[in-house]
Amino acid sequence: MPQDHYSGGLTREQFLFFEMRVVAGLAMQGKSREDILAEIFAENLFQFPTERMIRSITNTCFKRIDALDSPELVSYLADASAEVAKQINLYAIMCENSIVYDFMTEVIGEKYRSQELDFSAKDVNVFFMELAEKVPAVDSWSESTIKKLKQVLVRFLVECEYLENSRSDTLMPVYLYPELEAVIRGNGDTSALAAFNCFS
């Protein structure tokens, strides 16, 4: 579980599934962080226009991998099916950013728990209103930052097939893959299970 890291940086960072796959794959080859960054630059693996952007995105991938704190999950991130790896990537983001952790467990998890699977902009709006009361820093963020963060959270749900598309108003059934479930339980992070429709 993240250590109360509520960062608005998600507006720039996005889901980064392809980039996480690349970095995890290079890390599994035993390469140092310097070597990974050098290879991404040299081969233009991310296809980003500026070195600054490449460095920033690569560092975000490192932060998410560190937050996972699991060589096993990094290996799955690199080599498992896209469905399994996307779910692990979502969990990595949850571990790295408390906004995503809270949203996935408190909003999405509660919907699966209650089987009230309707979903709308109101759910996201209420979440951010409550978050601003709980976390003073959030209250100082600009309206445009909050708006972008709301869009990012919905995109994450689409990316991991919780929603069919960004206009969908019903959550779809979600299955927690055993590769991820085993690590979550092993880490004692059982509150995260709700985010993946797992309550047993």
C-alpha positions as CSV (number, residue, x, y, z in Angstrom):
1,M,0.0,0.0,0.0
2,P,1.3,3.5,-0.8
3,Q,2.6,5.8,1.9
4,D,0.1,8.6,1.5
5,H,1.6,9.8,-1.8
6,Y,-1.0,12.1,-3.3
7,S,0.5,13.4,-6.5
8,G,-1.1,15.4,-9.3
9,G,1.8,14.2,-11.6
10,L,-0.6,11.6,-13.0
11,T,-1.8,14.3,-15.4
12,R,1.5,13.9,-17.3
13,E,2.2,10.2,-16.6
14,Q,-0.8,8.3,-17.8
15,F,-1.1,4.5,-17.9
16,L,2.2,3.9,-19.7
17,F,1.6,0.2,-20.4
18,F,4.0,-0.1,-23.3
19,E,6.7,1.9,-21.5
20,M,6.3,-0.2,-18.4
21,R,6.6,-3.4,-20.4
22,V,9.9,-2.1,-22.0
23,V,11.5,-1.0,-18.7
24,A,10.4,-4.2,-16.9
25,G,11.8,-6.3,-19.7
26,L,15.2,-4.5,-19.6
27,A,15.2,-4.7,-15.8
28,M,14.7,-8.5,-16.0
29,Q,17.8,-8.7,-18.1
30,G,19.7,-7.5,-15.1
31,K,20.5,-4.0,-16.6
32,S,21.3,-1.1,-14.4
33,R,19.0,1.9,-14.4
34,E,21.6,4.0,-16.2
35,D,21.9,1.2,-18.9
36,I,18.2,1.0,-19.3
37,L,17.9,4.7,-19.8
38,A,20.8,4.7,-22.2
39,E,19.2,1.9,-24.3
40,I,15.9,3.7,-24.4
41,F,17.6,6.8,-25.6
42,A,19.8,5.0,-28.1
43,E,17.1,2.9,-29.7
44,N,14.4,5.6,-29.4
45,L,12.2,2.8,-27.8
46,F,9.5,5.2,-26.5
47,Q,9.2,7.4,-29.7
48,F,8.9,10.5,-27.6
49,P,10.0,13.8,-29.1
50,T,12.4,15.1,-26.4
51,E,15.1,13.7,-24.2
52,R,13.5,15.4,-21.2
53,M,10.2,13.6,-21.8
54,I,11.9,10.3,-22.2
55,R,13.9,10.7,-19.0
56,S,10.7,11.8,-17.1
57,I,8.6,8.9,-18.3
58,T,11.4,6.3,-17.7
59,N,11.8,7.7,-14.1
60,T,8.0,7.3,-13.6
61,C,8.4,3.6,-14.7
62,F,11.2,3.1,-12.2
63,K,9.1,4.6,-9.5
64,R,6.2,2.3,-10.3
65,I,8.5,-0.7,-10.4
66,D,10.0,0.3,-7.0
67,A,6.5,0.7,-5.6
68,L,5.6,-2.9,-6.6
69,D,8.5,-4.1,-4.6
70,S,8.2,-7.5,-6.3
71,P,10.6,-9.1,-8.8
72,E,7.9,-11.6,-9.5
73,L,5.4,-9.0,-10.6
74,V,8.1,-7.2,-12.6
75,S,8.7,-10.4,-14.4
76,Y,5.0,-10.8,-15.2
77,L,4.8,-7.2,-16.3
78,A,7.5,-7.9,-18.8
79,D,6.4,-11.3,-20.1
80,A,2.8,-12.2,-19.1
81,S,-0.2,-11.8,-21.3
82,A,-1.4,-8.2,-21.9
83,E,-4.4,-8.7,-19.7
84,V,-2.4,-9.9,-16.7
85,A,0.3,-7.3,-17.2
86,K,-2.2,-4.5,-17.5
87,Q,-3.7,-5.5,-14.2
88,I,-0.3,-5.5,-12.6
89,N,0.5,-2.1,-14.1
90,L,-2.7,-0.7,-12.6
91,Y,-1.7,-2.2,-9.2
92,A,1.8,-0.6,-9.6
93,I,0.2,2.8,-10.2
94,M,-2.1,2.2,-7.1
95,C,1.0,1.5,-5.0
96,E,2.8,4.6,-6.3
97,N,0.0,7.1,-6.1
98,S,-2.5,7.2,-3.3
99,I,-5.1,9.0,-5.4
100,V,-5.4,5.9,-7.6
101,Y,-5.3,3.5,-4.6
102,D,-8.1,5.3,-2.8
103,F,-10.2,5.7,-6.0
104,M,-9.9,2.0,-6.9
105,T,-10.5,0.7,-3.4
106,E,-13.1,3.2,-2.1
107,V,-15.1,3.9,-5.2
108,I,-14.7,1.0,-7.6
109,G,-14.2,-1.6,-4.9
110,E,-17.3,-0.5,-3.1
111,K,-19.3,-0.7,-6.2
112,Y,-18.3,-4.3,-6.8
113,R,-18.9,-5.1,-3.1
114,S,-22.4,-3.7,-3.2
115,Q,-23.0,-5.0,-6.8
116,E,-24.2,-1.5,-7.7
117,L,-22.3,-1.3,-10.9
118,D,-23.6,2.0,-12.3
119,F,-20.8,4.5,-12.9
120,S,-20.9,8.2,-13.8
121,A,-19.0,11.5,-13.6
122,K,-20.8,12.0,-10.3
123,D,-18.8,9.1,-8.7
124,V,-15.5,10.7,-9.7
125,N,-16.6,14.2,-8.6
126,V,-17.7,13.1,-5.2
127,F,-14.4,11.2,-4.8
128,F,-12.4,14.4,-5.4
129,M,-14.6,16.5,-3.1
130,E,-14.0,14.0,-0.3
131,L,-10.3,13.7,-1.1
132,A,-9.9,17.5,-0.9
133,E,-11.4,17.4,2.6
134,K,-9.0,14.5,3.6
135,V,-5.8,15.8,1.9
136,P,-5.2,19.5,2.2
137,A,-2.8,19.6,-0.7
138,V,-5.6,18.4,-3.1
139,D,-7.6,21.5,-2.1
140,S,-4.9,23.7,-3.5
141,W,-4.8,22.1,-7.0
142,S,-6.2,24.0,-9.9
143,E,-9.5,23.1,-11.5
144,S,-7.7,22.1,-14.7
145,T,-5.4,19.6,-12.7
146,I,-8.5,18.1,-11.1
147,K,-10.3,17.8,-14.4
148,K,-7.3,16.1,-16.0
149,L,-7.0,13.7,-13.0
150,K,-10.6,12.7,-13.4
151,Q,-10.0,12.0,-17.1
152,V,-6.9,9.9,-16.3
153,L,-8.8,7.8,-13.7
154,V,-11.6,7.0,-16.2
155,R,-9.0,6.2,-18.9
156,F,-7.4,3.7,-16.5
157,L,-10.7,2.0,-16.1
158,V,-11.1,1.8,-19.8
159,E,-7.6,0.5,-20.3
160,C,-8.1,-2.3,-17.8
161,E,-11.6,-3.1,-19.1
162,Y,-13.6,-2.0,-16.1
163,L,-15.5,0.2,-18.6
164,E,-16.2,-0.5,-22.2
165,N,-15.3,3.1,-23.2
166,S,-15.1,6.5,-21.5
167,R,-18.8,7.2,-21.9
168,S,-19.9,3.8,-20.4
169,D,-22.2,4.0,-17.4
170,T,-21.8,0.4,-16.1
171,L,-18.8,-1.4,-14.7
172,M,-18.0,-4.7,-16.3
173,P,-17.1,-7.9,-14.5
174,V,-13.5,-8.0,-13.5
175,Y,-11.4,-11.0,-12.6
176,L,-8.3,-10.8,-10.4
177,Y,-5.5,-12.8,-12.0
178,P,-3.9,-15.3,-9.6
179,E,-0.4,-14.1,-10.4
180,L,-1.3,-10.7,-8.9
181,E,-3.6,-12.0,-6.1
182,A,-0.8,-14.2,-4.7
183,V,1.6,-11.2,-4.3
184,I,-1.1,-8.9,-2.9
185,R,-2.0,-11.4,-0.3
186,G,1.6,-12.2,0.4
187,N,2.3,-8.5,1.1
188,G,-0.7,-8.3,3.4
189,D,-2.3,-5.6,1.2
190,T,-5.7,-7.2,1.4
191,S,-7.5,-3.8,1.2
192,A,-6.3,-3.6,-2.5
193,L,-8.3,-6.8,-3.4
194,A,-11.6,-4.9,-3.5
195,A,-10.3,-2.9,-6.4
196,F,-10.2,-6.1,-8.5
197,N,-13.6,-7.4,-7.4
198,C,-12.1,-9.9,-5.0
199,F,-13.8,-10.3,-1.6
200,S,-13.1,-13.9,-0.5
